[in-house]
Each structure stands twice: as structure tokens, then as C-alpha cells.
Amino acid sequence: MKKVIVASKNPVKINCVREVLTLAFPLGYFVFEGVDVSSGVGDQPMTDDETLQGAINRASNVQKRHHGDFHIGIEGGVSDDGKVMTAFAWVVILSDGKVGKART
């Protein structure tokens, strides 16, 4: 059984991780835990860089404090170039010395 620790107690984030891993690995056996940790960025990140840093910080902070097989940080952000405002999220996964990143 693989332990997945999501760096948030937000049920939307935890359920998204659960759904994706269950779809990607239908025979996988996972247990999920949400843990509240700091992102180290503003409550509403306003740039791509700040949002990515928040996801990295969340995954790293939860990895330092909790044992698991996968440590996942998700951070939602917005960017505004004066013409268009865009909402997006960064996901960072730390596992066994490896780093995975994805942006919506």
C-alpha cells in the first residue's frame, strides 16, 4: 500500500489527487492523507513563478514532516497581463528522490 500525502486539508485537492491516481493506476493500492502546511507564498499567488513556488513549498514542507511514498503540493494562482486574467494551478509531486511538475 502506497501512502499519498497531500499538502492540504482542502477536500477538493485531496479528492482530485485520489481521483487521478485511481484512474491512472486502477490496480494501485493507495491510502490518502491531507496535511495542512504553509505554502510560503501569498494567500492568492499572482504570478506563475509564485504559484509554482507555493506548490514546491507545500510538497517539500509536507515531505519534511510526514512519511509517505508520494508528497503532493497543489497551488492555485492567477496572472493578469492587463488584458487577460488567467486562473491555473501547479502540482508538484515528490517521490523517491524524484520531482514531477504539472500546470493546468
C-alpha positions as CSV (number, residue, x, y, z in Angstrom):
1,M,0.0,0.0,0.0
2,K,1.4,3.4,-1.1
3,K,0.8,6.4,1.2
4,V,0.0,9.6,-0.6
5,I,0.2,12.8,1.5
6,V,-1.5,15.8,0.0
7,A,-0.1,19.1,1.4
8,S,-3.6,20.5,2.2
9,K,-6.7,19.6,4.1
10,N,-8.8,21.1,1.3
11,P,-11.2,18.2,0.4
12,V,-11.2,19.4,-3.3
13,K,-7.5,19.0,-3.6
14,I,-7.4,15.6,-1.8
15,N,-10.3,14.2,-3.9
16,C,-8.7,15.4,-7.1
17,V,-5.5,13.6,-6.2
18,R,-7.5,10.5,-5.2
19,E,-9.4,10.5,-8.5
20,V,-6.4,11.0,-10.7
21,L,-4.3,8.3,-9.0
22,T,-7.2,5.8,-9.0
23,L,-7.8,6.4,-12.8
24,A,-4.0,6.3,-13.6
25,F,-3.4,3.2,-11.5
26,P,-6.6,1.2,-11.3
27,L,-4.8,-1.7,-9.6
28,G,-2.8,0.5,-7.3
29,Y,-3.4,0.5,-3.6
30,F,-3.2,3.9,-2.1
31,V,-4.1,5.5,1.2
32,F,-4.6,9.2,1.2
33,E,-3.9,11.8,3.9
34,G,-4.3,15.6,3.9
35,V,-2.0,17.7,6.0
36,D,-2.2,21.4,6.5
37,V,1.2,23.1,5.7
38,S,2.3,26.5,4.7
39,S,2.8,27.4,1.0
40,G,5.2,30.2,1.9
41,V,3.6,32.5,-0.7
42,G,0.6,34.9,-0.6
43,D,-2.9,33.6,0.0
44,Q,-3.6,34.3,-3.7
45,P,-0.5,33.9,-5.8
46,M,-0.5,36.4,-8.6
47,T,2.2,35.1,-10.9
48,D,3.2,31.8,-12.5
49,D,6.5,31.8,-10.6
50,E,4.9,32.5,-7.2
51,T,2.3,29.8,-7.8
52,L,4.9,27.2,-8.7
53,Q,7.0,28.1,-5.7
54,G,3.9,27.6,-3.5
55,A,3.3,24.1,-4.8
56,I,7.0,23.3,-4.4
57,N,7.0,24.7,-0.8
58,R,3.9,22.7,0.0
59,A,5.3,19.4,-1.2
60,S,8.7,20.0,0.4
61,N,7.2,21.1,3.7
62,V,4.9,18.1,4.0
63,Q,7.8,15.7,3.0
64,K,9.9,17.1,5.8
65,R,7.3,16.4,8.4
66,H,5.4,13.3,7.3
67,H,6.5,9.9,6.0
68,G,4.8,8.8,2.8
69,D,5.5,7.4,-0.7
70,F,4.2,10.5,-2.6
71,H,4.1,14.1,-1.3
72,I,1.9,16.3,-3.3
73,G,1.7,20.1,-3.3
74,I,-1.1,21.9,-5.3
75,E,-1.2,25.7,-5.6
76,G,-3.8,27.7,-7.5
77,G,-2.9,31.1,-8.9
78,V,-3.8,33.8,-11.2
79,S,-1.9,36.0,-13.6
80,D,-3.1,39.3,-15.1
81,D,-1.2,40.9,-18.1
82,G,-3.5,43.8,-18.2
83,K,-5.7,42.4,-20.9
84,V,-6.5,38.8,-19.8
85,M,-6.7,37.3,-16.3
86,T,-5.8,33.6,-16.2
87,A,-6.5,31.1,-13.5
88,F,-4.4,28.0,-13.2
89,A,-2.7,25.6,-10.8
90,W,0.7,24.0,-10.3
91,V,1.0,20.4,-9.0
92,V,4.3,19.2,-7.6
93,I,4.9,15.5,-6.7
94,L,8.0,14.4,-4.7
95,S,8.7,10.7,-4.5
96,D,11.8,8.6,-4.0
97,G,14.2,11.5,-4.9
98,K,12.3,12.4,-8.0
99,V,10.2,15.5,-8.8
100,G,7.2,15.8,-11.1
101,K,5.6,19.0,-12.1
102,A,2.4,19.8,-14.0
103,R,0.5,23.0,-14.7
104,T,-3.1,23.3,-15.6
